[in-house]
Amino acid sequence: MPNYRRISLFIFGTLLGCGLVYVTLMRGRDFPAWTPEGKIKESLQANAIKISAQAKCMLLCNNIADDDILSVINTMDVLFDESDIRGKQIPEYVIEGKGLNGKTYKMKFKSEYLTTKLISVLPEKDASKTCDCK
C-alpha cells in the first residue's frame, strides 16, 4: 500500500474518531472553569451579593448604580497582585471591570459560602473627589 494512501486513511480515521468523541461526549455540556480567574468569576456570579456599609457609602459618593456592580462582575479581571489571598481563611479579591457607562471600576470582594460581599470600591488613581467613608 502506498504511503499517501496510508496517510490519507490515518487522517480520515483520526477525524472520524474526533467527530465521534465530540458528538457522544462533549456536545451540549458546560465545562466548569479551570483557571483561577475563571473559578473566582464563577463563584462571584453564582452567589447573592451583599454590600458592606463602607461600600454603600463609596457607591453613593461615586454615583455607582447596582447594575454597574453586576456589569463589573461580568467583565472583570482579577488583580491577584492587589488581592489579599495569602494567610486568610476567606480571601479578598480585587477585581477591575467596566460599568454600564463604560467607566472602569476597581472593587474588593470577599466570597464566602453562599454569599459574595462587596467590601469596598477602590478609588481611581487620578480621582480628585475624595469620600470620607469609614
NUMI-821876 format. One record per residue: x, y, z of N, C-alpha, C in turn; residue number from 1; residue in one letter. Coordinates in nm, 2 decimals. Example, Ala and Ser with C-alpha at 12.3 -4.5 7.8 and 13.67 -1.06 7.14 Angstrom:
<pts>
<pt n_c1="1.32" n_c2="-0.57" n_c3="0.78" ca_c1="1.23" ca_c2="-0.45" ca_c3="0.78" c_c1="1.32" c_c2="-0.33" c_c3="0.78" seq="1" type="A"/>
<pt n_c1="1.28" n_c2="-0.22" n_c3="0.71" ca_c1="1.37" ca_c2="-0.11" ca_c3="0.71" c_c1="1.29" c_c2="0.00" c_c3="0.79" seq="2" type="S"/>
</pts>
This chain:
<pts>
<pt n_c1="0.09" n_c2="-0.12" n_c3="0.00" ca_c1="0.00" ca_c2="0.00" ca_c3="0.00" c_c1="0.09" c_c2="0.12" c_c3="0.00" seq="1" type="M"/>
<pt n_c1="0.06" n_c2="0.22" n_c3="-0.09" ca_c1="0.15" ca_c2="0.34" ca_c3="-0.10" c_c1="0.13" c_c2="0.43" c_c3="0.03" seq="2" type="P"/>
<pt n_c1="0.24" n_c2="0.51" n_c3="0.05" ca_c1="0.24" ca_c2="0.59" ca_c3="0.17" c_c1="0.13" c_c2="0.70" c_c3="0.17" seq="3" type="N"/>
<pt n_c1="0.09" n_c2="0.76" n_c3="0.06" ca_c1="-0.01" ca_c2="0.86" ca_c3="0.06" c_c1="-0.15" c_c2="0.80" c_c3="0.09" seq="4" type="Y"/>
<pt n_c1="-0.17" n_c2="0.67" n_c3="0.06" ca_c1="-0.29" ca_c2="0.60" ca_c3="0.09" c_c1="-0.30" c_c2="0.58" c_c3="0.25" seq="5" type="R"/>
<pt n_c1="-0.18" n_c2="0.54" n_c3="0.30" ca_c1="-0.18" ca_c2="0.52" ca_c3="0.45" c_c1="-0.20" c_c2="0.65" c_c3="0.52" seq="6" type="R"/>
<pt n_c1="-0.14" n_c2="0.75" n_c3="0.48" ca_c1="-0.16" ca_c2="0.88" ca_c3="0.54" c_c1="-0.30" c_c2="0.93" c_c3="0.53" seq="7" type="I"/>
<pt n_c1="-0.36" n_c2="0.92" n_c3="0.42" ca_c1="-0.50" ca_c2="0.96" ca_c3="0.40" c_c1="-0.59" c_c2="0.88" c_c3="0.48" seq="8" type="S"/>
<pt n_c1="-0.57" n_c2="0.75" n_c3="0.50" ca_c1="-0.66" ca_c2="0.66" ca_c3="0.58" c_c1="-0.64" c_c2="0.70" c_c3="0.73" seq="9" type="L"/>
<pt n_c1="-0.51" n_c2="0.73" n_c3="0.77" ca_c1="-0.49" ca_c2="0.77" ca_c3="0.91" c_c1="-0.56" c_c2="0.90" c_c3="0.94" seq="10" type="F"/>
<pt n_c1="-0.55" n_c2="1.00" n_c3="0.85" ca_c1="-0.62" ca_c2="1.13" ca_c3="0.87" c_c1="-0.77" c_c2="1.11" c_c3="0.88" seq="11" type="I"/>
<pt n_c1="-0.82" n_c2="1.03" n_c3="0.79" ca_c1="-0.96" ca_c2="1.01" ca_c3="0.79" c_c1="-1.01" c_c2="0.94" c_c3="0.92" seq="12" type="F"/>
<pt n_c1="-0.93" n_c2="0.84" n_c3="0.97" ca_c1="-0.97" ca_c2="0.77" ca_c3="1.09" c_c1="-0.96" c_c2="0.87" c_c3="1.21" seq="13" type="G"/>
<pt n_c1="-0.86" n_c2="0.95" n_c3="1.21" ca_c1="-0.84" ca_c2="1.05" ca_c3="1.32" c_c1="-0.96" c_c2="1.15" c_c3="1.32" seq="14" type="T"/>
<pt n_c1="-0.99" n_c2="1.20" n_c3="1.21" ca_c1="-1.11" ca_c2="1.30" ca_c3="1.20" c_c1="-1.24" c_c2="1.23" c_c3="1.24" seq="15" type="L"/>
<pt n_c1="-1.26" n_c2="1.10" n_c3="1.19" ca_c1="-1.38" ca_c2="1.03" ca_c3="1.23" c_c1="-1.39" c_c2="1.01" c_c3="1.38" seq="16" type="L"/>
<pt n_c1="-1.27" n_c2="0.97" n_c3="1.44" ca_c1="-1.27" ca_c2="0.95" ca_c3="1.59" c_c1="-1.29" c_c2="1.07" c_c3="1.67" seq="17" type="G"/>
<pt n_c1="-1.23" n_c2="1.19" n_c3="1.62" ca_c1="-1.25" ca_c2="1.31" ca_c3="1.69" c_c1="-1.40" c_c2="1.36" c_c3="1.68" seq="18" type="C"/>
<pt n_c1="-1.46" n_c2="1.34" n_c3="1.56" ca_c1="-1.60" ca_c2="1.37" ca_c3="1.55" c_c1="-1.69" c_c2="1.29" c_c3="1.64" seq="19" type="G"/>
<pt n_c1="-1.67" n_c2="1.16" n_c3="1.65" ca_c1="-1.75" ca_c2="1.07" ca_c3="1.73" c_c1="-1.73" c_c2="1.11" c_c3="1.88" seq="20" type="L"/>
<pt n_c1="-1.61" n_c2="1.14" n_c3="1.92" ca_c1="-1.59" ca_c2="1.18" ca_c3="2.06" c_c1="-1.66" c_c2="1.31" c_c3="2.09" seq="21" type="V"/>
<pt n_c1="-1.66" n_c2="1.40" n_c3="2.00" ca_c1="-1.73" ca_c2="1.53" ca_c3="2.02" c_c1="-1.88" c_c2="1.51" c_c3="2.03" seq="22" type="Y"/>
<pt n_c1="-1.94" n_c2="1.43" n_c3="1.94" ca_c1="-2.08" ca_c2="1.41" ca_c3="1.93" c_c1="-2.13" c_c2="1.33" c_c3="2.06" seq="23" type="V"/>
<pt n_c1="-2.05" n_c2="1.23" n_c3="2.10" ca_c1="-2.10" ca_c2="1.15" ca_c3="2.21" c_c1="-2.07" c_c2="1.20" c_c3="2.35" seq="24" type="T"/>
<pt n_c1="-1.96" n_c2="1.27" n_c3="2.36" ca_c1="-1.91" ca_c2="1.31" ca_c3="2.50" c_c1="-1.92" c_c2="1.46" c_c3="2.52" seq="25" type="L"/>
<pt n_c1="-1.89" n_c2="1.55" n_c3="2.43" ca_c1="-1.87" ca_c2="1.69" ca_c3="2.46" c_c1="-1.98" c_c2="1.78" c_c3="2.41" seq="26" type="M"/>
<pt n_c1="-2.06" n_c2="1.75" n_c3="2.32" ca_c1="-2.16" ca_c2="1.84" ca_c3="2.26" c_c1="-2.27" c_c2="1.87" c_c3="2.37" seq="27" type="R"/>
<pt n_c1="-2.30" n_c2="2.00" n_c3="2.39" ca_c1="-2.41" ca_c2="2.03" ca_c3="2.48" c_c1="-2.37" c_c2="2.03" c_c3="2.62" seq="28" type="G"/>
<pt n_c1="-2.25" n_c2="2.02" n_c3="2.66" ca_c1="-2.21" ca_c2="2.02" ca_c3="2.80" c_c1="-2.14" c_c2="2.15" c_c3="2.84" seq="29" type="R"/>
<pt n_c1="-2.17" n_c2="2.20" n_c3="2.96" ca_c1="-2.09" ca_c2="2.31" ca_c3="3.01" c_c1="-1.98" c_c2="2.26" c_c3="3.10" seq="30" type="D"/>
<pt n_c1="-1.86" n_c2="2.30" n_c3="3.07" ca_c1="-1.75" ca_c2="2.26" ca_c3="3.15" c_c1="-1.72" c_c2="2.37" c_c3="3.25" seq="31" type="F"/>
<pt n_c1="-1.69" n_c2="2.33" n_c3="3.37" ca_c1="-1.66" ca_c2="2.43" ca_c3="3.48" c_c1="-1.53" c_c2="2.50" c_c3="3.45" seq="32" type="P"/>
<pt n_c1="-1.52" n_c2="2.62" n_c3="3.51" ca_c1="-1.40" ca_c2="2.70" ca_c3="3.49" c_c1="-1.28" c_c2="2.62" c_c3="3.55" seq="33" type="A"/>
<pt n_c1="-1.16" n_c2="2.63" n_c3="3.49" ca_c1="-1.05" ca_c2="2.56" ca_c3="3.54" c_c1="-0.93" c_c2="2.65" c_c3="3.57" seq="34" type="W"/>
<pt n_c1="-0.94" n_c2="2.78" n_c3="3.53" ca_c1="-0.83" ca_c2="2.87" ca_c3="3.56" c_c1="-0.87" c_c2="2.94" c_c3="3.69" seq="35" type="T"/>
<pt n_c1="-0.77" n_c2="2.99" n_c3="3.77" ca_c1="-0.81" ca_c2="3.05" ca_c3="3.90" c_c1="-0.90" c_c2="3.17" c_c3="3.88" seq="36" type="P"/>
<pt n_c1="-0.88" n_c2="3.25" n_c3="3.77" ca_c1="-0.96" ca_c2="3.37" ca_c3="3.75" c_c1="-1.10" c_c2="3.32" c_c3="3.71" seq="37" type="E"/>
<pt n_c1="-1.11" n_c2="3.21" n_c3="3.63" ca_c1="-1.25" ca_c2="3.16" ca_c3="3.60" c_c1="-1.32" c_c2="3.11" c_c3="3.72" seq="38" type="G"/>
<pt n_c1="-1.25" n_c2="3.04" n_c3="3.81" ca_c1="-1.32" ca_c2="2.99" ca_c3="3.93" c_c1="-1.37" c_c2="3.11" c_c3="4.02" seq="39" type="K"/>
<pt n_c1="-1.29" n_c2="3.21" n_c3="4.03" ca_c1="-1.33" ca_c2="3.33" ca_c3="4.11" c_c1="-1.45" c_c2="3.39" c_c3="4.04" seq="40" type="I"/>
<pt n_c1="-1.45" n_c2="3.41" n_c3="3.91" ca_c1="-1.56" ca_c2="3.48" ca_c3="3.84" c_c1="-1.69" c_c2="3.39" c_c3="3.86" seq="41" type="K"/>
<pt n_c1="-1.67" n_c2="3.26" n_c3="3.84" ca_c1="-1.79" ca_c2="3.17" ca_c3="3.86" c_c1="-1.85" c_c2="3.18" c_c3="4.00" seq="42" type="E"/>
<pt n_c1="-1.77" n_c2="3.19" n_c3="4.10" ca_c1="-1.82" ca_c2="3.19" ca_c3="4.24" c_c1="-1.88" c_c2="3.33" c_c3="4.27" seq="43" type="S"/>
<pt n_c1="-1.82" n_c2="3.44" n_c3="4.21" ca_c1="-1.88" ca_c2="3.57" ca_c3="4.23" c_c1="-2.02" c_c2="3.59" c_c3="4.16" seq="44" type="L"/>
<pt n_c1="-2.03" n_c2="3.53" n_c3="4.04" ca_c1="-2.15" ca_c2="3.54" ca_c3="3.97" c_c1="-2.26" c_c2="3.45" c_c3="4.02" seq="45" type="Q"/>
<pt n_c1="-2.23" n_c2="3.34" n_c3="4.08" ca_c1="-2.33" ca_c2="3.24" ca_c3="4.13" c_c1="-2.39" c_c2="3.28" c_c3="4.26" seq="46" type="A"/>
<pt n_c1="-2.33" n_c2="3.36" n_c3="4.34" ca_c1="-2.38" ca_c2="3.39" ca_c3="4.48" c_c1="-2.45" c_c2="3.52" c_c3="4.48" seq="47" type="N"/>
<pt n_c1="-2.53" n_c2="3.54" n_c3="4.58" ca_c1="-2.60" ca_c2="3.66" ca_c3="4.61" c_c1="-2.50" c_c2="3.77" c_c3="4.66" seq="48" type="A"/>
<pt n_c1="-2.52" n_c2="3.89" n_c3="4.62" ca_c1="-2.42" ca_c2="4.00" ca_c3="4.66" c_c1="-2.48" c_c2="4.08" c_c3="4.78" seq="49" type="I"/>
<pt n_c1="-2.39" n_c2="4.09" n_c3="4.88" ca_c1="-2.42" ca_c2="4.17" ca_c3="5.00" c_c1="-2.32" c_c2="4.29" c_c3="4.99" seq="50" type="K"/>
<pt n_c1="-2.37" n_c2="4.40" n_c3="5.03" ca_c1="-2.28" ca_c2="4.52" ca_c3="5.03" c_c1="-2.26" c_c2="4.57" c_c3="5.17" seq="51" type="I"/>
<pt n_c1="-2.13" n_c2="4.59" n_c3="5.20" ca_c1="-2.10" ca_c2="4.64" ca_c3="5.33" c_c1="-2.13" c_c2="4.79" c_c3="5.35" seq="52" type="S"/>
<pt n_c1="-2.14" n_c2="4.84" n_c3="5.47" ca_c1="-2.17" ca_c2="4.98" ca_c3="5.49" c_c1="-2.07" c_c2="5.08" c_c3="5.43" seq="53" type="A"/>
<pt n_c1="-1.94" n_c2="5.04" n_c3="5.44" ca_c1="-1.84" ca_c2="5.13" ca_c3="5.37" c_c1="-1.86" c_c2="5.13" c_c3="5.22" seq="54" type="Q"/>
<pt n_c1="-1.89" n_c2="5.01" n_c3="5.16" ca_c1="-1.91" ca_c2="5.01" ca_c3="5.02" c_c1="-2.03" c_c2="5.08" c_c3="4.98" seq="55" type="A"/>
<pt n_c1="-2.14" n_c2="5.08" n_c3="5.06" ca_c1="-2.26" ca_c2="5.16" ca_c3="5.02" c_c1="-2.23" c_c2="5.31" c_c3="5.02" seq="56" type="K"/>
<pt n_c1="-2.15" n_c2="5.35" n_c3="5.12" ca_c1="-2.11" ca_c2="5.49" ca_c3="5.12" c_c1="-2.03" c_c2="5.53" c_c3="5.00" seq="57" type="C"/>
<pt n_c1="-1.93" n_c2="5.44" n_c3="4.96" ca_c1="-1.85" ca_c2="5.47" ca_c3="4.85" c_c1="-1.93" c_c2="5.46" c_c3="4.71" seq="58" type="M"/>
<pt n_c1="-2.02" n_c2="5.38" n_c3="4.71" ca_c1="-2.11" ca_c2="5.37" ca_c3="4.59" c_c1="-2.19" c_c2="5.50" c_c3="4.57" seq="59" type="L"/>
<pt n_c1="-2.25" n_c2="5.55" n_c3="4.68" ca_c1="-2.32" ca_c2="5.67" ca_c3="4.67" c_c1="-2.23" c_c2="5.79" c_c3="4.64" seq="60" type="L"/>
<pt n_c1="-2.12" n_c2="5.79" n_c3="4.70" ca_c1="-2.02" ca_c2="5.91" ca_c3="4.68" c_c1="-1.98" c_c2="5.91" c_c3="4.53" seq="61" type="C"/>
<pt n_c1="-1.95" n_c2="5.79" n_c3="4.47" ca_c1="-1.90" ca_c2="5.79" ca_c3="4.33" c_c1="-2.01" c_c2="5.77" c_c3="4.23" seq="62" type="N"/>
<pt n_c1="-2.14" n_c2="5.78" n_c3="4.27" ca_c1="-2.26" ca_c2="5.76" ca_c3="4.18" c_c1="-2.25" c_c2="5.64" c_c3="4.10" seq="63" type="N"/>
<pt n_c1="-2.23" n_c2="5.52" n_c3="4.17" ca_c1="-2.23" ca_c2="5.39" ca_c3="4.10" c_c1="-2.36" c_c2="5.32" c_c3="4.13" seq="64" type="I"/>
<pt n_c1="-2.42" n_c2="5.28" n_c3="4.03" ca_c1="-2.55" ca_c2="5.21" ca_c3="4.05" c_c1="-2.53" c_c2="5.06" c_c3="4.07" seq="65" type="A"/>
<pt n_c1="-2.63" n_c2="4.99" n_c3="4.12" ca_c1="-2.63" ca_c2="4.85" ca_c3="4.15" c_c1="-2.60" c_c2="4.77" c_c3="4.02" seq="66" type="D"/>
<pt n_c1="-2.66" n_c2="4.82" n_c3="3.91" ca_c1="-2.64" ca_c2="4.75" ca_c3="3.78" c_c1="-2.49" c_c2="4.76" c_c3="3.74" seq="67" type="D"/>
<pt n_c1="-2.42" n_c2="4.86" n_c3="3.78" ca_c1="-2.28" ca_c2="4.87" ca_c3="3.75" c_c1="-2.20" c_c2="4.76" c_c3="3.82" seq="68" type="D"/>
<pt n_c1="-2.24" n_c2="4.73" n_c3="3.94" ca_c1="-2.17" ca_c2="4.62" ca_c3="4.01" c_c1="-2.18" c_c2="4.49" c_c3="3.93" seq="69" type="I"/>
<pt n_c1="-2.30" n_c2="4.46" n_c3="3.88" ca_c1="-2.32" ca_c2="4.33" ca_c3="3.81" c_c1="-2.24" c_c2="4.34" c_c3="3.68" seq="70" type="L"/>
<pt n_c1="-2.23" n_c2="4.45" n_c3="3.61" ca_c1="-2.16" ca_c2="4.47" ca_c3="3.49" c_c1="-2.01" c_c2="4.45" c_c3="3.52" seq="71" type="S"/>
<pt n_c1="-1.96" n_c2="4.51" n_c3="3.63" ca_c1="-1.82" ca_c2="4.49" ca_c3="3.67" c_c1="-1.78" c_c2="4.34" c_c3="3.69" seq="72" type="V"/>
<pt n_c1="-1.87" n_c2="4.27" n_c3="3.75" ca_c1="-1.85" ca_c2="4.13" ca_c3="3.78" c_c1="-1.85" c_c2="4.05" c_c3="3.65" seq="73" type="I"/>
<pt n_c1="-1.94" n_c2="4.09" n_c3="3.55" ca_c1="-1.94" ca_c2="4.01" ca_c3="3.43" c_c1="-1.82" c_c2="4.04" c_c3="3.33" seq="74" type="N"/>
<pt n_c1="-1.76" n_c2="4.16" n_c3="3.35" ca_c1="-1.65" ca_c2="4.20" ca_c3="3.26" c_c1="-1.52" c_c2="4.20" c_c3="3.34" seq="75" type="T"/>
<pt n_c1="-1.51" n_c2="4.13" n_c3="3.45" ca_c1="-1.40" ca_c2="4.15" ca_c3="3.54" c_c1="-1.27" c_c2="4.09" c_c3="3.50" seq="76" type="M"/>
<pt n_c1="-1.16" n_c2="4.15" n_c3="3.55" ca_c1="-1.03" ca_c2="4.09" ca_c3="3.55" c_c1="-0.98" c_c2="4.09" c_c3="3.70" seq="77" type="D"/>
<pt n_c1="-0.94" n_c2="3.97" n_c3="3.75" ca_c1="-0.89" ca_c2="3.96" ca_c3="3.89" c_c1="-0.75" c_c2="4.01" c_c3="3.89" seq="78" type="V"/>
<pt n_c1="-0.73" n_c2="4.11" n_c3="3.98" ca_c1="-0.59" ca_c2="4.16" ca_c3="4.01" c_c1="-0.53" c_c2="4.09" c_c3="4.13" seq="79" type="L"/>
<pt n_c1="-0.46" n_c2="3.98" n_c3="4.10" ca_c1="-0.41" ca_c2="3.90" ca_c3="4.21" c_c1="-0.30" c_c2="3.97" c_c3="4.29" seq="80" type="F"/>
<pt n_c1="-0.22" n_c2="4.06" n_c3="4.22" ca_c1="-0.12" ca_c2="4.13" ca_c3="4.30" c_c1="-0.17" c_c2="4.23" c_c3="4.40" seq="81" type="D"/>
<pt n_c1="-0.30" n_c2="4.27" n_c3="4.38" ca_c1="-0.36" ca_c2="4.37" ca_c3="4.48" c_c1="-0.45" c_c2="4.30" c_c3="4.57" seq="82" type="E"/>
<pt n_c1="-0.48" n_c2="4.17" n_c3="4.55" ca_c1="-0.57" ca_c2="4.09" ca_c3="4.64" c_c1="-0.51" c_c2="4.04" c_c3="4.76" seq="83" type="S"/>
<pt n_c1="-0.58" n_c2="4.02" n_c3="4.87" ca_c1="-0.54" ca_c2="3.96" ca_c3="4.99" c_c1="-0.58" c_c2="3.81" c_c3="4.99" seq="84" type="D"/>
<pt n_c1="-0.49" n_c2="3.73" n_c3="4.94" ca_c1="-0.52" ca_c2="3.59" ca_c3="4.93" c_c1="-0.44" c_c2="3.50" c_c3="5.02" seq="85" type="I"/>
<pt n_c1="-0.33" n_c2="3.55" n_c3="5.06" ca_c1="-0.24" ca_c2="3.46" ca_c3="5.14" c_c1="-0.26" c_c2="3.49" c_c3="5.29" seq="86" type="R"/>
<pt n_c1="-0.26" n_c2="3.38" n_c3="5.37" ca_c1="-0.28" ca_c2="3.39" ca_c3="5.51" c_c1="-0.42" c_c2="3.42" c_c3="5.56" seq="87" type="G"/>
<pt n_c1="-0.51" n_c2="3.41" n_c3="5.47" ca_c1="-0.65" ca_c2="3.44" ca_c3="5.52" c_c1="-0.74" c_c2="3.31" c_c3="5.49" seq="88" type="K"/>
<pt n_c1="-0.83" n_c2="3.29" n_c3="5.58" ca_c1="-0.92" ca_c2="3.18" ca_c3="5.56" c_c1="-1.02" c_c2="3.21" c_c3="5.45" seq="89" type="Q"/>
<pt n_c1="-1.07" n_c2="3.33" n_c3="5.44" ca_c1="-1.16" ca_c2="3.38" ca_c3="5.33" c_c1="-1.08" c_c2="3.49" c_c3="5.26" seq="90" type="I"/>
<pt n_c1="-1.03" n_c2="3.46" n_c3="5.14" ca_c1="-0.95" ca_c2="3.55" ca_c3="5.06" c_c1="-1.04" c_c2="3.67" c_c3="5.01" seq="91" type="P"/>
<pt n_c1="-0.97" n_c2="3.78" n_c3="5.00" ca_c1="-1.04" ca_c2="3.90" ca_c3="4.94" c_c1="-0.98" c_c2="3.93" c_c3="4.81" seq="92" type="E"/>
<pt n_c1="-1.06" n_c2="3.94" n_c3="4.70" ca_c1="-1.02" ca_c2="3.96" ca_c3="4.57" c_c1="-1.05" c_c2="4.10" c_c3="4.52" seq="93" type="Y"/>
<pt n_c1="-0.95" n_c2="4.17" n_c3="4.46" ca_c1="-0.97" ca_c2="4.30" ca_c3="4.39" c_c1="-0.99" c_c2="4.27" c_c3="4.24" seq="94" type="V"/>
<pt n_c1="-1.11" n_c2="4.32" n_c3="4.20" ca_c1="-1.14" ca_c2="4.30" ca_c3="4.05" c_c1="-1.15" c_c2="4.43" c_c3="3.99" seq="95" type="I"/>
<pt n_c1="-1.13" n_c2="4.43" n_c3="3.86" ca_c1="-1.14" ca_c2="4.55" ca_c3="3.78" c_c1="-1.23" c_c2="4.52" c_c3="3.66" seq="96" type="E"/>
<pt n_c1="-1.33" n_c2="4.60" n_c3="3.63" ca_c1="-1.42" ca_c2="4.58" ca_c3="3.52" c_c1="-1.49" c_c2="4.71" c_c3="3.48" seq="97" type="G"/>
<pt n_c1="-1.56" n_c2="4.70" n_c3="3.37" ca_c1="-1.63" ca_c2="4.81" ca_c3="3.32" c_c1="-1.78" c_c2="4.82" c_c3="3.36" seq="98" type="K"/>
<pt n_c1="-1.82" n_c2="4.94" n_c3="3.40" ca_c1="-1.96" ca_c2="4.95" ca_c3="3.43" c_c1="-2.04" c_c2="4.97" c_c3="3.31" seq="99" type="G"/>
<pt n_c1="-2.17" n_c2="5.00" n_c3="3.33" ca_c1="-2.26" ca_c2="5.01" ca_c3="3.21" c_c1="-2.23" c_c2="5.14" c_c3="3.13" seq="100" type="L"/>
<pt n_c1="-2.17" n_c2="5.24" n_c3="3.20" ca_c1="-2.14" ca_c2="5.36" ca_c3="3.13" c_c1="-2.00" c_c2="5.36" c_c3="3.06" seq="101" type="N"/>
<pt n_c1="-1.93" n_c2="5.24" n_c3="3.07" ca_c1="-1.80" ca_c2="5.22" ca_c3="3.01" c_c1="-1.69" c_c2="5.26" c_c3="3.09" seq="102" type="G"/>
<pt n_c1="-1.71" n_c2="5.31" n_c3="3.21" ca_c1="-1.61" ca_c2="5.36" ca_c3="3.31" c_c1="-1.55" c_c2="5.23" c_c3="3.38" seq="103" type="K"/>
<pt n_c1="-1.43" n_c2="5.23" n_c3="3.41" ca_c1="-1.36" ca_c2="5.12" ca_c3="3.47" c_c1="-1.36" c_c2="5.14" c_c3="3.62" seq="104" type="T"/>
<pt n_c1="-1.40" n_c2="5.04" n_c3="3.70" ca_c1="-1.40" ca_c2="5.04" ca_c3="3.84" c_c1="-1.32" c_c2="4.93" c_c3="3.90" seq="105" type="Y"/>
<pt n_c1="-1.26" n_c2="4.96" n_c3="4.02" ca_c1="-1.20" ca_c2="4.85" ca_c3="4.10" c_c1="-1.28" c_c2="4.83" c_c3="4.22" seq="106" type="K"/>
<pt n_c1="-1.31" n_c2="4.70" n_c3="4.25" ca_c1="-1.39" ca_c2="4.67" ca_c3="4.37" c_c1="-1.32" c_c2="4.55" c_c3="4.44" seq="107" type="M"/>
<pt n_c1="-1.34" n_c2="4.55" n_c3="4.57" ca_c1="-1.28" ca_c2="4.44" ca_c3="4.65" c_c1="-1.40" c_c2="4.36" c_c3="4.71" seq="108" type="K"/>
<pt n_c1="-1.39" n_c2="4.23" n_c3="4.67" ca_c1="-1.49" ca_c2="4.13" ca_c3="4.71" c_c1="-1.44" c_c2="4.02" c_c3="4.80" seq="109" type="F"/>
<pt n_c1="-1.53" n_c2="3.97" n_c3="4.88" ca_c1="-1.50" ca_c2="3.85" ca_c3="4.97" c_c1="-1.60" c_c2="3.75" c_c3="4.94" seq="110" type="K"/>
<pt n_c1="-1.56" n_c2="3.63" n_c3="4.89" ca_c1="-1.66" ca_c2="3.53" ca_c3="4.86" c_c1="-1.67" c_c2="3.42" c_c3="4.97" seq="111" type="S"/>
<pt n_c1="-1.78" n_c2="3.43" n_c3="5.04" ca_c1="-1.80" ca_c2="3.33" ca_c3="5.15" c_c1="-1.88" c_c2="3.22" c_c3="5.10" seq="112" type="E"/>
<pt n_c1="-1.94" n_c2="3.13" n_c3="5.18" ca_c1="-2.00" ca_c2="3.01" ca_c3="5.14" c_c1="-2.11" c_c2="3.03" c_c3="5.04" seq="113" type="Y"/>
<pt n_c1="-2.22" n_c2="3.10" n_c3="5.06" ca_c1="-2.32" ca_c2="3.12" ca_c3="4.97" c_c1="-2.35" c_c2="3.27" c_c3="4.94" seq="114" type="L"/>
<pt n_c1="-2.26" n_c2="3.36" n_c3="4.98" ca_c1="-2.27" ca_c2="3.50" ca_c3="4.95" c_c1="-2.14" c_c2="3.56" c_c3="4.90" seq="115" type="T"/>
<pt n_c1="-2.16" n_c2="3.66" n_c3="4.83" ca_c1="-2.04" ca_c2="3.74" ca_c3="4.78" c_c1="-2.06" c_c2="3.88" c_c3="4.85" seq="116" type="T"/>
<pt n_c1="-1.96" n_c2="3.93" n_c3="4.92" ca_c1="-1.97" ca_c2="4.05" ca_c3="4.99" c_c1="-1.88" c_c2="4.16" c_c3="4.92" seq="117" type="K"/>
<pt n_c1="-1.94" n_c2="4.27" n_c3="4.89" ca_c1="-1.86" ca_c2="4.38" ca_c3="4.83" c_c1="-1.81" c_c2="4.46" c_c3="4.95" seq="118" type="L"/>
<pt n_c1="-1.68" n_c2="4.46" n_c3="4.97" ca_c1="-1.61" ca_c2="4.52" ca_c3="5.09" c_c1="-1.59" c_c2="4.67" c_c3="5.06" seq="119" type="I"/>
<pt n_c1="-1.54" n_c2="4.70" n_c3="4.95" ca_c1="-1.51" ca_c2="4.84" ca_c3="4.92" c_c1="-1.50" c_c2="4.86" c_c3="4.77" seq="120" type="S"/>
<pt n_c1="-1.51" n_c2="4.99" n_c3="4.73" ca_c1="-1.48" ca_c2="5.04" ca_c3="4.60" c_c1="-1.35" c_c2="5.12" c_c3="4.61" seq="121" type="V"/>
<pt n_c1="-1.25" n_c2="5.07" n_c3="4.53" ca_c1="-1.12" ca_c2="5.14" ca_c3="4.54" c_c1="-1.12" c_c2="5.26" c_c3="4.45" seq="122" type="L"/>
<pt n_c1="-1.07" n_c2="5.37" n_c3="4.50" ca_c1="-1.07" ca_c2="5.50" ca_c3="4.43" c_c1="-0.98" c_c2="5.49" c_c3="4.31" seq="123" type="P"/>
<pt n_c1="-1.01" n_c2="5.57" n_c3="4.21" ca_c1="-0.92" ca_c2="5.58" ca_c3="4.09" c_c1="-0.80" c_c2="5.65" c_c3="4.12" seq="124" type="E"/>
<pt n_c1="-0.69" n_c2="5.63" n_c3="4.05" ca_c1="-0.56" ca_c2="5.69" ca_c3="4.07" c_c1="-0.57" c_c2="5.84" c_c3="4.05" seq="125" type="K"/>
<pt n_c1="-0.64" n_c2="5.88" n_c3="3.95" ca_c1="-0.65" ca_c2="6.03" ca_c3="3.92" c_c1="-0.78" c_c2="6.09" c_c3="3.97" seq="126" type="D"/>
<pt n_c1="-0.84" n_c2="6.03" n_c3="4.07" ca_c1="-0.97" ca_c2="6.08" ca_c3="4.12" c_c1="-0.94" c_c2="6.21" c_c3="4.21" seq="127" type="A"/>
<pt n_c1="-1.01" n_c2="6.31" n_c3="4.17" ca_c1="-1.00" ca_c2="6.44" ca_c3="4.25" c_c1="-1.10" c_c2="6.44" c_c3="4.36" seq="128" type="S"/>
<pt n_c1="-1.21" n_c2="6.36" n_c3="4.35" ca_c1="-1.31" ca_c2="6.35" ca_c3="4.45" c_c1="-1.27" c_c2="6.25" c_c3="4.56" seq="129" type="K"/>
<pt n_c1="-1.28" n_c2="6.30" n_c3="4.69" ca_c1="-1.25" ca_c2="6.21" ca_c3="4.80" c_c1="-1.37" c_c2="6.18" c_c3="4.88" seq="130" type="T"/>
<pt n_c1="-1.39" n_c2="6.06" n_c3="4.92" ca_c1="-1.50" ca_c2="6.02" ca_c3="5.01" c_c1="-1.45" c_c2="5.99" c_c3="5.15" seq="131" type="C"/>
<pt n_c1="-1.53" n_c2="6.03" n_c3="5.25" ca_c1="-1.49" ca_c2="6.00" ca_c3="5.38" c_c1="-1.58" c_c2="5.89" c_c3="5.43" seq="132" type="D"/>
<pt n_c1="-1.55" n_c2="5.77" n_c3="5.39" ca_c1="-1.63" ca_c2="5.65" ca_c3="5.42" c_c1="-1.54" c_c2="5.56" c_c3="5.51" seq="133" type="C"/>
<pt n_c1="-1.58" n_c2="5.54" n_c3="5.63" ca_c1="-1.50" ca_c2="5.45" ca_c3="5.72" c_c1="-1.59" c_c2="5.36" c_c3="5.79" seq="134" type="K"/>
</pts>
